[in-house]
Amino acid sequence: MTASQIETVRGAAEAWPGLPYRIESCRAAGPHAPLPERTLCEFRFGPPAADGDPRRVAVGLQILQGDAGGELWLSERPVHYGRERDFAYSENGEVLVLQLHLEETELAEMEEAVYRAYVRIAAFLDAHGYPQMWRVWHYLGDINGGEGDAERYRRFCIGRYRAVADSPDFERRLPAATAIGTRGGGLSLIVLAGRRPGLQVENPRQVSAFRYPRPYGPRSPSFSRATLLPWADGARLLVSGTASIVGHATAFAGDPAAQLRQTAANLQALLAHAAQVGLPGRDAGEFRADSYIVYLRHPEDLPRVRAGLDELFGDAPLRVVVGDVCRRELLIEVEAAYRMPLR
């Protein structure tokens, strides 16, 4: 990050409005209960609800631990939602949540399908006045299928790169992201976007994903480690899927408990760096977790990591689900959302 970028962001909170939504558990409501009027998004794991409400995000992964009810993102403003072609969306004047699902039959040419999906998403966001992608989730069936550069995730990365690299200076404006494999088919994309750019945050312990060397694929993954949103009444840090990677190499292959400890170290380094570059005068210890999602490749590894989860994340909202991580030797990945309250 350049000095001019840092100075720009240090004054950004003065220009941003108050936080436009808050995250709450929806444990009390069943998966088919009507959503509150000002729901921006319901994010849960499990089968979709029958009502087809476009504000519902249902990711078909098995939940092993935590609140099966998921999260409600409750807006402070009126919410408009609907469907447009094969997009489902909801927005409140400051942020927009967008969903797109591609069936497996549409992924025969993976690179082209992902490229076109990203181009269409960008056009939708521009047309609706939310041109800034802050956070993207990708759930891809059989993510590690194929060998070498034919692996599905590597092919996915080529298509995503083609789309985002169309923009000049794109590496400084990449969203936070997660890419997790499912045991079903197809590709689901969920996008959180806004009207103004967030601050891209990288991790000093890791090579930026967009700078990975050639052994990881023909095109590096195109995402940032986190996005910082300096809302005037409390910052929000949206952290990408984070794993046991130091530099660009996997650490502790085959040991999920050690990978979890290394992942936690990466998260702490990221929090410290985010506070330093984006929130001058504040300390990483002031961040509070809104949620953690832990993706575990092998459900039978849960007993091996349970004590570590309790030690590292305490009583913070936590869900553990079964999901394949983008590198085959990675057994666990953690994504998070943090807030920094006003003093």
C-alpha positions as a Markdown table, in Angstrom:
| # | Residue | x | y | z |
|---|---|---|---|---|
| 1 | Met | 0.0 | 0.0 | 0.0 |
| 2 | Thr | 1.4 | 3.4 | -0.9 |
| 3 | Ala | 1.7 | 6.3 | 1.5 |
| 4 | Ser | -0.9 | 8.3 | -0.4 |
| 5 | Gln | -3.4 | 5.4 | -0.2 |
| 6 | Ile | -2.9 | 5.2 | 3.6 |
| 7 | Glu | -3.4 | 8.9 | 4.1 |
| 8 | Thr | -6.5 | 8.8 | 1.9 |
| 9 | Val | -8.1 | 6.1 | 4.0 |
| 10 | Arg | -7.1 | 7.7 | 7.3 |
| 11 | Gly | -9.4 | 10.5 | 6.5 |
| 12 | Ala | -12.1 | 8.4 | 4.9 |
| 13 | Ala | -14.2 | 7.7 | 7.9 |
| 14 | Glu | -15.1 | 11.4 | 8.1 |
| 15 | Ala | -16.8 | 11.0 | 4.7 |
| 16 | Trp | -18.6 | 7.7 | 5.3 |
| 17 | Pro | -22.1 | 7.4 | 6.8 |
| 18 | Gly | -23.0 | 5.3 | 9.8 |
| 19 | Leu | -22.9 | 1.5 | 9.6 |
| 20 | Pro | -25.7 | 0.5 | 7.3 |
| 21 | Tyr | -26.4 | -3.0 | 8.7 |
| 22 | Arg | -25.7 | -5.1 | 11.7 |
| 23 | Ile | -25.2 | -8.9 | 12.1 |
| 24 | Glu | -27.4 | -10.9 | 14.4 |
| 25 | Ser | -28.0 | -14.6 | 15.0 |
| 26 | Cys | -31.3 | -15.9 | 13.5 |
| 27 | Arg | -31.3 | -18.9 | 15.8 |
| 28 | Ala | -34.7 | -18.2 | 17.1 |
| 29 | Ala | -36.3 | -18.3 | 13.6 |
| 30 | Gly | -36.5 | -21.5 | 11.6 |
| 31 | Pro | -35.2 | -21.7 | 8.0 |
| 32 | His | -38.7 | -21.1 | 6.7 |
| 33 | Ala | -39.8 | -18.3 | 9.0 |
| 34 | Pro | -40.6 | -15.0 | 7.3 |
| 35 | Leu | -37.7 | -12.5 | 7.3 |
| 36 | Pro | -38.0 | -9.2 | 9.1 |
| 37 | Glu | -38.9 | -6.3 | 6.8 |
| 38 | Arg | -35.4 | -4.7 | 6.9 |
| 39 | Thr | -33.4 | -7.8 | 6.4 |
| 40 | Leu | -30.6 | -7.2 | 3.9 |
| 41 | Cys | -29.5 | -10.8 | 3.9 |
| 42 | Glu | -30.0 | -14.1 | 5.7 |
| 43 | Phe | -26.8 | -16.2 | 5.4 |
| 44 | Arg | -27.1 | -19.8 | 6.5 |
| 45 | Phe | -25.7 | -23.3 | 5.7 |
| 46 | Gly | -28.1 | -25.9 | 4.6 |
| 47 | Pro | -30.9 | -26.4 | 2.0 |
| 48 | Pro | -32.7 | -23.4 | 0.5 |
| 49 | Ala | -36.0 | -22.2 | 1.9 |
| 50 | Ala | -39.1 | -22.9 | -0.1 |
| 51 | Asp | -40.3 | -19.3 | -0.3 |
| 52 | Gly | -37.6 | -18.2 | -2.8 |
| 53 | Asp | -37.0 | -14.9 | -1.0 |
| 54 | Pro | -34.0 | -13.3 | -2.8 |
| 55 | Arg | -32.6 | -12.1 | 0.5 |
| 56 | Arg | -31.9 | -15.7 | 1.6 |
| 57 | Val | -28.4 | -17.1 | 1.0 |
| 58 | Ala | -28.3 | -20.8 | 1.6 |
| 59 | Val | -25.0 | -22.6 | 1.1 |
| 60 | Gly | -25.3 | -26.3 | 0.8 |
| 61 | Leu | -22.6 | -27.3 | 3.2 |
| 62 | Gln | -23.0 | -29.6 | 6.3 |
| 63 | Ile | -22.7 | -27.7 | 9.5 |
| 64 | Leu | -20.7 | -29.5 | 12.3 |
| 65 | Gln | -20.7 | -27.0 | 15.1 |
| 66 | Gly | -22.3 | -23.7 | 15.9 |
| 67 | Asp | -25.6 | -21.9 | 15.2 |
| 68 | Ala | -27.4 | -23.8 | 12.4 |
| 69 | Gly | -29.8 | -20.8 | 12.2 |
| 70 | Gly | -27.2 | -18.7 | 10.5 |
| 71 | Glu | -27.0 | -14.9 | 10.4 |
| 72 | Leu | -29.3 | -12.0 | 9.8 |
| 73 | Trp | -27.8 | -8.9 | 8.3 |
| 74 | Leu | -30.3 | -6.3 | 9.5 |
| 75 | Ser | -30.4 | -3.0 | 7.7 |
| 76 | Glu | -30.7 | 0.4 | 9.3 |
| 77 | Arg | -32.4 | 1.6 | 6.1 |
| 78 | Pro | -35.4 | 0.4 | 4.0 |
| 79 | Val | -34.4 | -2.6 | 1.9 |
| 80 | His | -35.3 | -3.1 | -1.8 |
| 81 | Tyr | -35.0 | -6.6 | -3.1 |
| 82 | Gly | -35.9 | -8.7 | -6.1 |
| 83 | Arg | -34.7 | -10.8 | -9.0 |
| 84 | Glu | -33.4 | -9.7 | -12.4 |
| 85 | Arg | -32.7 | -12.3 | -14.9 |
| 86 | Asp | -30.8 | -15.0 | -12.9 |
| 87 | Phe | -29.6 | -12.6 | -10.3 |
| 88 | Ala | -31.1 | -12.4 | -6.8 |
| 89 | Tyr | -30.3 | -9.1 | -5.0 |
| 90 | Ser | -31.1 | -6.9 | -2.0 |
| 91 | Glu | -29.9 | -3.3 | -1.4 |
| 92 | Asn | -30.5 | -0.4 | 1.0 |
| 93 | Gly | -28.9 | 2.6 | -0.6 |
| 94 | Glu | -25.4 | 2.0 | 0.7 |
| 95 | Val | -24.7 | -1.8 | 0.2 |
| 96 | Leu | -26.0 | -4.5 | -2.1 |
| 97 | Val | -25.9 | -8.3 | -1.8 |
| 98 | Leu | -26.0 | -10.2 | -5.1 |
| 99 | Gln | -26.3 | -13.9 | -5.8 |
| 100 | Leu | -25.7 | -15.8 | -9.0 |
| 101 | His | -25.6 | -19.6 | -9.4 |
| 102 | Leu | -24.2 | -21.4 | -12.4 |
| 103 | Glu | -25.3 | -25.0 | -13.0 |
| 104 | Glu | -22.6 | -27.7 | -13.6 |
| 105 | Thr | -23.6 | -27.9 | -17.2 |
| 106 | Glu | -22.6 | -24.2 | -17.6 |
| 107 | Leu | -19.1 | -25.0 | -16.3 |
| 108 | Ala | -17.9 | -27.2 | -19.1 |
| 109 | Glu | -15.6 | -24.3 | -20.2 |
| 110 | Met | -14.7 | -23.2 | -16.7 |
| 111 | Glu | -12.5 | -20.3 | -17.6 |
| 112 | Glu | -15.0 | -18.8 | -20.0 |
| 113 | Ala | -18.0 | -19.4 | -17.7 |
| 114 | Val | -16.3 | -17.7 | -14.7 |
| 115 | Tyr | -15.1 | -14.8 | -16.9 |
| 116 | Arg | -18.6 | -14.1 | -18.2 |
| 117 | Ala | -20.1 | -14.4 | -14.7 |
| 118 | Tyr | -17.7 | -11.8 | -13.4 |
| 119 | Val | -18.3 | -9.5 | -16.3 |
| 120 | Arg | -22.1 | -9.8 | -15.9 |
| 121 | Ile | -21.8 | -9.2 | -12.1 |
| 122 | Ala | -19.7 | -6.0 | -12.7 |
| 123 | Ala | -22.2 | -4.7 | -15.2 |
| 124 | Phe | -25.1 | -5.4 | -12.8 |
| 125 | Leu | -23.3 | -3.6 | -10.0 |
| 126 | Asp | -22.5 | -0.6 | -12.2 |
| 127 | Ala | -26.0 | -0.3 | -13.5 |
| 128 | His | -27.4 | -0.3 | -9.9 |
| 129 | Gly | -24.9 | 2.2 | -8.5 |
| 130 | Tyr | -22.8 | -0.2 | -6.4 |
| 131 | Pro | -19.6 | -0.5 | -8.4 |
| 132 | Gln | -17.2 | -1.5 | -5.6 |
| 133 | Met | -16.9 | -5.2 | -4.8 |
| 134 | Trp | -16.0 | -5.6 | -1.1 |
| 135 | Arg | -16.4 | -9.3 | -0.5 |
| 136 | Val | -17.1 | -12.3 | -2.7 |
| 137 | Trp | -17.9 | -15.9 | -1.7 |
| 138 | His | -17.4 | -18.7 | -4.3 |
| 139 | Tyr | -18.7 | -22.2 | -3.6 |
| 140 | Leu | -17.5 | -24.5 | -6.4 |
| 141 | Gly | -18.4 | -28.2 | -6.7 |
| 142 | Asp | -15.3 | -30.5 | -6.8 |
| 143 | Ile | -12.9 | -27.6 | -6.4 |
| 144 | Asn | -9.8 | -29.9 | -6.5 |
| 145 | Gly | -11.0 | -32.0 | -9.3 |
| 146 | Gly | -8.5 | -32.5 | -12.2 |
| 147 | Glu | -4.7 | -32.6 | -12.1 |
| 148 | Gly | -2.1 | -29.9 | -12.5 |
| 149 | Asp | -3.3 | -26.9 | -14.4 |
| 150 | Ala | -6.4 | -28.7 | -15.3 |
| 151 | Glu | -7.6 | -28.6 | -11.7 |
| 152 | Arg | -11.0 | -26.9 | -11.5 |
| 153 | Tyr | -9.8 | -24.2 | -9.0 |
| 154 | Arg | -6.8 | -23.3 | -11.2 |
| 155 | Arg | -9.2 | -23.0 | -14.2 |
| 156 | Phe | -11.5 | -20.9 | -12.1 |
| 157 | Cys | -8.7 | -18.5 | -11.2 |
| 158 | Ile | -7.9 | -18.0 | -14.9 |
| 159 | Gly | -11.4 | -16.9 | -15.6 |
| 160 | Arg | -11.6 | -14.6 | -12.6 |
| 161 | Tyr | -8.2 | -13.1 | -13.6 |
| 162 | Arg | -9.3 | -12.4 | -17.1 |
| 163 | Ala | -12.4 | -10.5 | -15.8 |
| 164 | Val | -10.8 | -8.4 | -13.1 |
| 165 | Ala | -7.6 | -7.7 | -15.1 |
| 166 | Asp | -9.7 | -5.8 | -17.6 |
| 167 | Ser | -9.5 | -2.8 | -15.2 |
| 168 | Pro | -6.3 | -0.7 | -14.8 |
| 169 | Asp | -4.4 | -1.0 | -11.6 |
| 170 | Phe | -6.7 | -3.9 | -10.6 |
| 171 | Glu | -4.4 | -5.4 | -8.0 |
| 172 | Arg | -5.0 | -2.4 | -5.7 |
| 173 | Arg | -8.8 | -2.8 | -5.8 |
| 174 | Leu | -9.4 | -6.5 | -5.3 |
| 175 | Pro | -12.2 | -7.7 | -2.9 |
| 176 | Ala | -11.8 | -10.0 | 0.0 |
| 177 | Ala | -12.9 | -13.5 | -1.0 |
| 178 | Thr | -13.5 | -17.1 | -0.1 |
| 179 | Ala | -13.4 | -20.1 | -2.5 |
| 180 | Ile | -14.6 | -23.4 | -1.0 |
| 181 | Gly | -15.4 | -26.7 | -2.6 |
| 182 | Thr | -18.8 | -28.4 | -2.2 |
| 183 | Arg | -19.7 | -32.0 | -2.7 |
| 184 | Gly | -22.3 | -31.0 | -5.2 |
| 185 | Gly | -22.0 | -29.4 | -8.7 |
| 186 | Gly | -22.1 | -25.9 | -10.0 |
| 187 | Leu | -20.8 | -22.6 | -8.8 |
| 188 | Ser | -22.5 | -20.2 | -6.5 |
| 189 | Leu | -21.3 | -16.6 | -6.2 |
| 190 | Ile | -22.4 | -14.2 | -3.4 |
| 191 | Val | -21.2 | -10.6 | -3.6 |
| 192 | Leu | -21.3 | -7.8 | -1.1 |
| 193 | Ala | -20.8 | -4.5 | -2.9 |
| 194 | Gly | -21.0 | -0.8 | -2.1 |
| 195 | Arg | -21.0 | 2.7 | -3.5 |
| 196 | Arg | -17.5 | 3.7 | -2.3 |
| 197 | Pro | -14.2 | 1.8 | -2.3 |
| 198 | Gly | -13.1 | 0.1 | 0.8 |
| 199 | Leu | -9.4 | -0.3 | 1.8 |
| 200 | Gln | -7.6 | -3.4 | 0.6 |
| 201 | Val | -5.5 | -4.9 | 3.4 |
| 202 | Glu | -2.8 | -7.4 | 2.8 |
| 203 | Asn | -1.0 | -9.6 | 5.4 |
| 204 | Pro | 2.7 | -9.1 | 6.2 |
| 205 | Arg | 3.1 | -12.8 | 7.0 |
| 206 | Gln | 1.9 | -13.8 | 3.5 |
| 207 | Val | 2.7 | -13.1 | -0.1 |
| 208 | Ser | -0.3 | -11.4 | -1.6 |
| 209 | Ala | -2.4 | -14.0 | -3.3 |
| 210 | Phe | -2.3 | -12.1 | -6.6 |
| 211 | Arg | 1.5 | -12.4 | -6.5 |
| 212 | Tyr | 1.7 | -16.2 | -6.0 |
| 213 | Pro | 4.4 | -17.7 | -8.2 |
| 214 | Arg | 3.8 | -20.0 | -11.2 |
| 215 | Pro | 3.7 | -23.4 | -9.3 |
| 216 | Tyr | 0.3 | -22.4 | -8.0 |
| 217 | Gly | -1.3 | -22.1 | -11.4 |
| 218 | Pro | -1.2 | -20.1 | -14.7 |
| 219 | Arg | -2.9 | -17.2 | -13.0 |
| 220 | Ser | -2.7 | -16.2 | -9.4 |
| 221 | Pro | -5.9 | -16.0 | -7.3 |
| 222 | Ser | -7.3 | -12.5 | -7.6 |
| 223 | Phe | -8.4 | -11.4 | -4.2 |
| 224 | Ser | -7.2 | -9.3 | -1.2 |
| 225 | Arg | -6.6 | -10.7 | 2.3 |
| 226 | Ala | -9.3 | -8.3 | 3.7 |
| 227 | Thr | -11.4 | -5.3 | 3.1 |
| 228 | Leu | -11.6 | -2.5 | 5.6 |
| 229 | Leu | -14.8 | -0.4 | 5.6 |
| 230 | Pro | -14.4 | 2.8 | 7.7 |
| 231 | Trp | -18.0 | 3.5 | 8.6 |
| 232 | Ala | -18.2 | 6.7 | 10.6 |
| 233 | Asp | -19.6 | 5.0 | 13.8 |
| 234 | Gly | -17.5 | 1.8 | 13.7 |
| 235 | Ala | -15.2 | 0.2 | 11.1 |
| 236 | Arg | -15.8 | -3.2 | 9.7 |
| 237 | Leu | -13.1 | -5.6 | 8.6 |
| 238 | Leu | -14.1 | -8.4 | 6.1 |
| 239 | Val | -11.4 | -11.1 | 6.2 |
| 240 | Ser | -11.0 | -13.5 | 3.3 |
| 241 | Gly | -10.7 | -17.2 | 3.8 |
| 242 | Thr | -7.4 | -17.6 | 5.6 |
| 243 | Ala | -5.4 | -20.8 | 5.9 |
| 244 | Ser | -2.0 | -22.1 | 7.1 |
| 245 | Ile | 0.1 | -20.3 | 4.5 |
| 246 | Val | 3.3 | -18.5 | 5.4 |
| 247 | Gly | 4.8 | -16.6 | 2.5 |
| 248 | His | 3.2 | -18.5 | -0.3 |
| 249 | Ala | 3.9 | -22.0 | 1.1 |
| 250 | Thr | 1.6 | -24.3 | 3.0 |
| 251 | Ala | 2.7 | -24.9 | 6.6 |
| 252 | Phe | 2.0 | -28.1 | 8.5 |
| 253 | Ala | 0.5 | -30.2 | 5.7 |
| 254 | Gly | -1.5 | -33.1 | 7.2 |
| 255 | Asp | -1.9 | -31.6 | 10.7 |
| 256 | Pro | -5.2 | -29.8 | 11.1 |
| 257 | Ala | -4.5 | -28.7 | 14.6 |
| 258 | Ala | -1.2 | -27.1 | 13.7 |
| 259 | Gln | -2.8 | -25.6 | 10.6 |
| 260 | Leu | -5.4 | -24.0 | 12.8 |
| 261 | Arg | -2.7 | -22.4 | 15.1 |
| 262 | Gln | -0.9 | -21.1 | 12.0 |
| 263 | Thr | -4.1 | -19.7 | 10.6 |
| 264 | Ala | -4.8 | -17.9 | 13.9 |
| 265 | Ala | -1.4 | -16.3 | 13.8 |
| 266 | Asn | -2.1 | -15.1 | 10.3 |
| 267 | Leu | -5.4 | -13.6 | 11.5 |
| 268 | Gln | -3.7 | -11.7 | 14.3 |
| 269 | Ala | -1.0 | -10.3 | 12.0 |
| 270 | Leu | -3.8 | -9.2 | 9.6 |
| 271 | Leu | -5.7 | -7.4 | 12.4 |
| 272 | Ala | -2.5 | -5.6 | 13.6 |
| 273 | His | -1.7 | -4.5 | 10.0 |
| 274 | Ala | -5.3 | -3.3 | 9.4 |
| 275 | Ala | -5.3 | -1.2 | 12.5 |
| 276 | Gln | -1.9 | 0.2 | 11.6 |
| 277 | Val | -2.7 | 1.3 | 8.1 |
| 278 | Gly | -6.4 | 2.0 | 8.3 |
| 279 | Leu | -7.2 | 3.0 | 11.9 |
| 280 | Pro | -4.4 | 5.2 | 13.2 |
| 281 | Gly | -4.2 | 5.4 | 17.0 |
| 282 | Arg | -6.2 | 2.2 | 17.4 |
| 283 | Asp | -5.0 | -1.2 | 18.5 |
| 284 | Ala | -5.7 | -4.7 | 17.0 |
| 285 | Gly | -7.0 | -5.8 | 20.3 |
| 286 | Glu | -10.0 | -3.4 | 19.9 |
| 287 | Phe | -11.4 | -5.5 | 17.0 |
| 288 | Arg | -14.4 | -7.6 | 18.0 |
| 289 | Ala | -15.5 | -10.6 | 16.0 |
| 290 | Asp | -19.0 | -10.5 | 14.5 |
| 291 | Ser | -18.5 | -14.0 | 13.1 |
| 292 | Tyr | -16.1 | -16.8 | 12.3 |
| 293 | Ile | -16.7 | -19.5 | 9.7 |
| 294 | Val | -14.4 | -22.5 | 9.8 |
| 295 | Tyr | -14.3 | -24.8 | 6.8 |
| 296 | Leu | -13.0 | -28.3 | 7.6 |
| 297 | Arg | -12.1 | -30.6 | 4.8 |
| 298 | His | -12.6 | -33.8 | 6.8 |
| 299 | Pro | -15.4 | -33.8 | 9.4 |
| 300 | Glu | -13.6 | -36.5 | 11.3 |
| 301 | Asp | -10.9 | -33.9 | 12.1 |
| 302 | Leu | -13.3 | -31.9 | 14.3 |
| 303 | Pro | -12.2 | -33.6 | 17.6 |
| 304 | Arg | -8.6 | -32.8 | 16.7 |
| 305 | Val | -9.3 | -29.1 | 16.4 |
| 306 | Arg | -12.1 | -28.5 | 18.8 |
| 307 | Ala | -9.9 | -27.5 | 21.7 |
| 308 | Gly | -8.0 | -25.1 | 19.5 |
| 309 | Leu | -11.2 | -23.5 | 18.3 |
| 310 | Asp | -12.3 | -23.0 | 21.9 |
| 311 | Glu | -8.9 | -21.5 | 22.9 |
| 312 | Leu | -8.5 | -19.3 | 19.9 |
| 313 | Phe | -12.0 | -18.0 | 19.3 |
| 314 | Gly | -13.5 | -18.2 | 22.8 |
| 315 | Asp | -17.2 | -17.3 | 22.9 |
| 316 | Ala | -17.2 | -15.4 | 19.6 |
| 317 | Pro | -19.9 | -16.5 | 17.1 |
| 318 | Leu | -18.5 | -19.5 | 15.3 |
| 319 | Arg | -19.7 | -22.0 | 12.8 |
| 320 | Val | -17.8 | -25.1 | 11.6 |
| 321 | Val | -18.8 | -26.6 | 8.3 |
| 322 | Val | -17.5 | -29.3 | 5.9 |
| 323 | Gly | -15.9 | -27.7 | 2.9 |
| 324 | Asp | -12.9 | -28.5 | 0.6 |
| 325 | Val | -10.1 | -25.9 | 0.7 |
| 326 | Cys | -8.6 | -24.7 | -2.5 |
| 327 | Arg | -5.2 | -26.4 | -2.0 |
| 328 | Arg | -5.4 | -30.2 | -1.4 |
| 329 | Glu | -2.9 | -30.2 | 1.4 |
| 330 | Leu | -4.9 | -27.5 | 3.3 |
| 331 | Leu | -7.3 | -29.1 | 5.8 |
| 332 | Ile | -8.9 | -26.0 | 7.4 |
| 333 | Glu | -9.7 | -22.4 | 6.5 |
| 334 | Val | -11.2 | -19.6 | 8.5 |
| 335 | Glu | -13.0 | -16.5 | 7.4 |
| 336 | Ala | -14.1 | -13.7 | 9.7 |
| 337 | Ala | -15.9 | -10.4 | 10.1 |
| 338 | Tyr | -14.7 | -8.0 | 12.7 |
| 339 | Arg | -15.8 | -4.6 | 13.9 |
| 340 | Met | -13.9 | -1.8 | 15.6 |
| 341 | Pro | -16.4 | 0.2 | 17.9 |
| 342 | Leu | -15.9 | 3.9 | 18.5 |
| 343 | Arg | -14.1 | 4.7 | 21.7 |
